[in-house]
Amino acid sequence: MLDQASVQAFQKHLTKAGKFPATVESYSRDAAIFVEYCTRFKVGASDIKPHLVKAYHEHLLENHYDSPNSVRRALIGVRQFMRFLSDTNHWGDSPFDEYPIPGRLENLPEILDEEDFDALIDVARSGKPALKALRDYVILLLLGAEGVKATELIDLRWQDFIVEKFEQQQEQQPRGYLTVAGQRQRQIRLAYETTDAIIAYRDAFTEFSRSHQHEYSAKNYMIASYKGRDYSLRLPQMTRHGLKFIIYELGEKSGLKGLNSELLRHHAVRHLLASGLSPAELMRHLGLRRLGNIAKHLNAMPQTLTETPAETQNDMKASPT
């Protein structure tokens, strides 16, 4: 299983998942180096234990990278590779999930790399209890992949989420839609990963509410807040401070000290542009009124934004959102 064919399959998986081309190249290279290491030392899939991950960490420091941050990025890439193999071959949890990823040595970056966002996702999905892990995973996807604002996220209710299956003949998965209220109300089409994550969270939320005799209805707030180790007490609504703490805590655990919702929204803008949305579509998705509001989320305004055709600009001005 640990061969170059598995690396190629991983590369196709990343491309299909809509990762940035540079991320696909980087993760594939990380996977290839790890496969070469395993081949050299005759390590099979069943031999990969946490102590071997530590040995591989030291191997990278001694033989491949001078910078600890480069090693951090490489470990994240291999962790994604091993998770892919674990999922496709039904191996169970990957040993890389048990190994703590080192924190960044410098301050919080102005823009999150895809590796940073993947590390956040990994931390969220490995949280305890399971309901918290599913909730935090949804929070990150809505903020960092869909570009929902923190204030909009807090106000979401279950009735705002709908799923239409097989909208088109080529659709093979459910696709979700979310009605986002707030200053600029709109309905956005969610990515497959976001849709699946919300469905899984909704199922767990429903079951947990019933088992703990919490009132459950479509009018419940989606991003629930709880107290107690066993989540026995559900609060009426998540507060802005509570959400800020959750984001900060996820950042701390993934080595990104001081993480905030604005930085996640920066990532979402870049992610949505890379996924193929036009500037006009992106503005509707984010609920923006002016084209310049997209550019403020980027280090530099992309050429595709500065050369927006006149008809597209007119379309954006006429857009009700």
C-alpha positions in Angstrom: 0.0 0.0 0.0 2.9 2.4 0.7 4.2 2.9 -2.8 4.3 5.5 -5.5 0.9 4.3 -6.9 -0.7 5.3 -3.5 1.0 8.7 -3.8 -0.5 9.2 -7.3 -3.9 8.2 -6.0 -3.5 10.7 -3.2 -2.6 13.4 -5.7 -5.8 12.7 -7.7 -7.8 12.8 -4.5 -6.4 16.2 -3.5 -7.1 17.6 -7.0 -10.6 16.3 -6.9 -11.1 17.8 -3.5 -10.3 21.3 -4.9 -7.0 21.9 -3.1 -4.8 24.7 -4.4 -2.3 23.4 -7.1 0.6 24.4 -4.9 -0.8 22.4 -2.0 -1.4 19.3 -4.2 2.3 19.5 -5.3 3.5 20.1 -1.8 1.5 17.3 -0.2 2.3 14.8 -3.0 6.0 15.6 -2.5 5.7 15.1 1.3 3.9 11.7 0.7 6.6 10.6 -1.8 9.4 11.4 0.7 7.6 9.4 3.4 7.1 6.4 1.0 10.8 6.5 0.1 11.6 6.5 3.9 9.4 3.5 4.5 10.8 1.6 1.6 14.3 2.3 2.6 13.8 1.0 6.2 11.3 -1.7 5.1 8.4 -0.2 7.0 5.0 -1.6 6.2 1.6 0.1 6.9 1.1 -2.1 10.1 4.6 -0.9 11.4 3.6 2.8 11.5 3.2 3.6 15.2 3.5 6.9 17.1 7.2 6.1 18.0 8.0 5.7 14.2 6.3 9.1 13.5 8.6 10.6 16.0 11.6 9.0 14.3 10.4 10.3 11.0 10.1 13.8 12.5 13.8 13.6 13.5 14.7 12.2 10.1 13.2 15.2 8.4 15.1 17.6 10.6 18.4 15.8 10.0 18.1 15.0 6.3 15.6 17.2 4.5 14.8 20.6 6.1 16.7 23.2 8.0 13.6 25.0 9.1 11.4 23.6 11.9 8.4 25.3 10.1 9.2 23.3 6.9 9.2 20.1 9.0 5.9 21.1 10.5 4.4 21.6 7.0 5.9 18.2 5.8 4.3 16.4 8.8 1.0 17.9 8.0 1.3 16.7 4.4 2.1 13.2 5.5 -0.7 13.2 8.0 -3.1 14.0 5.2 -1.6 11.2 3.1 -1.9 8.6 5.9 -5.5 9.8 6.7 -6.3 9.2 3.0 -4.9 5.7 3.1 -6.6 5.0 6.4 -10.0 6.1 4.9 -9.7 4.3 1.6 -8.3 1.1 3.1 -10.4 1.1 6.2 -7.4 0.9 8.5 -9.0 2.9 11.3 -7.3 6.0 12.8 -3.9 7.0 11.5 -1.0 7.0 13.9 -0.2 10.5 12.6 -3.4 11.7 14.3 -2.0 10.8 17.7 1.3 12.8 17.1 1.2 16.5 18.1 2.1 18.8 15.2 4.8 21.3 16.2 3.7 24.9 16.5 4.9 27.7 14.2 8.0 29.5 15.5 6.9 33.0 14.2 3.8 35.0 14.9 0.4 34.3 13.3 0.7 34.8 9.5 -1.3 37.4 7.7 -2.9 34.7 5.5 -3.4 31.0 6.4 -1.6 28.5 4.2 -3.7 25.5 3.2 -1.5 23.4 5.5 -2.4 25.6 8.4 -6.1 25.2 7.6 -5.8 21.5 7.2 -4.0 21.4 10.6 -7.0 23.2 12.2 -9.4 20.8 10.6 -7.5 17.9 12.0 -7.5 19.4 15.5 -11.2 20.0 15.3 -12.1 16.5 14.1 -10.1 14.9 16.8 -11.7 16.8 19.7 -13.8 15.3 22.5 -16.6 14.7 23.0 -17.8 13.7 19.5 -20.5 16.4 19.4 -17.9 19.1 20.1 -15.6 17.7 17.4 -18.4 17.8 14.8 -19.5 21.3 15.8 -16.0 22.7 15.7 -15.4 21.1 12.3 -18.5 22.8 11.0 -17.5 26.1 12.5 -14.1 26.0 10.7 -15.7 25.0 7.3 -18.3 27.8 7.5 -15.8 30.4 8.5 -12.7 29.3 6.7 -14.1 27.6 3.5 -17.5 29.3 3.0 -16.7 32.8 4.3 -19.6 33.1 6.7 -19.0 36.0 9.2 -18.8 35.2 12.9 -21.9 37.2 13.7 -23.8 35.4 10.9 -22.6 32.0 12.1 -23.9 32.6 15.6 -27.4 33.4 14.3 -27.7 30.3 12.1 -30.6 28.0 12.9 -31.3 24.5 11.7 -34.2 25.7 9.6 -31.7 27.7 7.6 -30.0 24.6 6.2 -31.6 22.6 3.4 -30.3 19.7 1.3 -31.3 18.9 -2.3 -30.1 15.5 -3.5 -29.1 14.9 -7.1 -29.9 18.5 -8.2 -28.4 17.6 -11.6 -27.9 14.2 -13.2 -24.2 14.4 -12.8 -24.5 15.1 -9.0 -23.6 12.0 -7.0 -23.8 13.6 -3.5 -26.2 15.7 -1.5 -25.6 19.5 -1.9 -26.6 21.8 0.8 -27.8 25.4 0.8 -27.7 27.8 3.7 -29.8 30.9 4.2 -27.5 33.5 5.9 -29.3 36.3 7.7 -27.7 39.5 9.0 -27.0 42.7 7.2 -27.1 41.2 3.8 -29.4 38.2 3.7 -28.6 35.6 1.1 -28.7 31.9 0.2 -25.4 30.2 -0.5 -24.6 26.9 -2.1 -22.3 24.8 0.1 -19.4 22.6 -0.9 -19.8 18.9 -0.6 -17.5 18.7 2.4 -19.4 21.4 4.2 -22.7 19.7 3.4 -21.6 16.3 4.7 -20.1 17.9 7.9 -23.3 19.7 8.7 -25.5 16.6 8.1 -23.2 14.5 10.4 -23.4 17.3 13.0 -27.1 17.6 12.7 -27.6 13.9 13.2 -25.4 13.9 16.3 -27.0 17.1 17.6 -30.5 15.6 17.2 -29.6 12.4 19.0 -27.7 14.1 21.8 -30.6 16.6 22.4 -33.1 13.7 22.6 -31.0 11.6 24.9 -30.4 14.5 27.3 -34.0 15.7 27.1 -33.1 19.0 25.6 -35.8 20.8 23.6 -35.2 20.2 19.9 -36.7 22.0 16.9 -35.7 23.4 13.6 -35.6 26.8 15.3 -32.7 25.7 17.5 -29.5 27.6 16.9 -27.1 25.5 14.8 -23.9 26.4 16.6 -24.8 25.2 20.1 -23.0 26.2 23.3 -22.8 23.8 26.2 -21.6 23.7 29.8 -20.3 20.8 31.8 -17.9 18.0 30.9 -20.7 15.9 29.6 -22.4 18.8 27.8 -25.4 18.3 30.1 -26.4 21.9 30.0 -27.2 23.6 26.7 -27.1 27.4 26.7 -29.6 29.4 24.7 -27.1 30.7 22.1 -23.4 30.8 21.4 -21.9 34.2 22.3 -19.4 36.1 20.3 -16.9 35.7 23.1 -17.6 31.9 23.3 -17.0 31.5 19.5 -13.8 33.6 19.8 -12.5 31.3 22.5 -13.3 28.2 20.4 -11.4 29.6 17.5 -8.5 30.7 19.7 -8.3 27.2 21.4 -8.3 25.4 18.0 -5.5 27.7 16.9 -3.5 27.1 20.1 -3.7 23.3 19.6 -2.6 23.5 16.0 0.3 25.9 16.6 -1.4 29.1 15.4 -1.5 31.4 18.4 -4.0 34.2 18.3 -6.2 32.8 15.5 -9.3 34.8 14.8 -12.4 34.7 12.6 -11.1 37.4 10.2 -8.1 35.4 9.3 -10.4 32.4 8.5 -12.5 34.7 6.3 -9.3 35.7 4.4 -8.7 32.1 3.8 -12.2 31.5 2.6 -11.9 34.3 0.0 -8.8 32.8 -1.5 -10.3 29.3 -1.3 -13.5 30.2 -3.1 -11.6 32.1 -5.8 -9.4 29.0 -6.3 -12.5 26.8 -6.6 -13.6 28.7 -9.7 -16.1 31.3 -8.4 -16.1 34.5 -10.4 -15.8 37.8 -8.6 -19.6 38.4 -9.1 -20.4 35.0 -7.7 -18.0 35.5 -4.8 -19.6 38.8 -3.9 -23.1 37.2 -3.8 -21.7 34.2 -1.7 -20.1 36.6 0.8 -22.8 39.2 0.8 -20.4 42.0 -0.3 -21.5 45.2 -2.1 -18.3 46.5 -3.5 -15.6 44.7 -5.5 -12.8 46.3 -3.3 -14.1 44.4 -0.3 -12.8 41.2 -1.8 -9.3 42.6 -2.3 -9.0 43.6 1.3 -8.9 39.9 2.2 -5.9 39.3 0.0 -2.3 40.3 0.2 -2.5 41.8 -3.3 -5.5 42.2 -5.6 -5.4 39.3 -8.1 -5.3 40.2 -11.8 -8.7 38.5 -12.3 -10.2 41.1 -10.0 -8.5 44.1 -11.4 -9.6 43.1 -14.9 -13.2 42.4 -14.2 -15.3 43.1 -17.4 -17.7 46.0 -17.4 -20.7 43.7 -17.8 -19.6 41.8 -14.7 -19.2 45.0 -12.7 -22.7 46.1 -13.8 -24.1 42.7 -12.8 -22.6 43.0 -9.4 -24.0 46.5 -8.9 -27.4 45.2 -9.9 -27.2 42.2 -7.6 -29.7 42.3 -4.8 -27.1 40.9 -2.4 
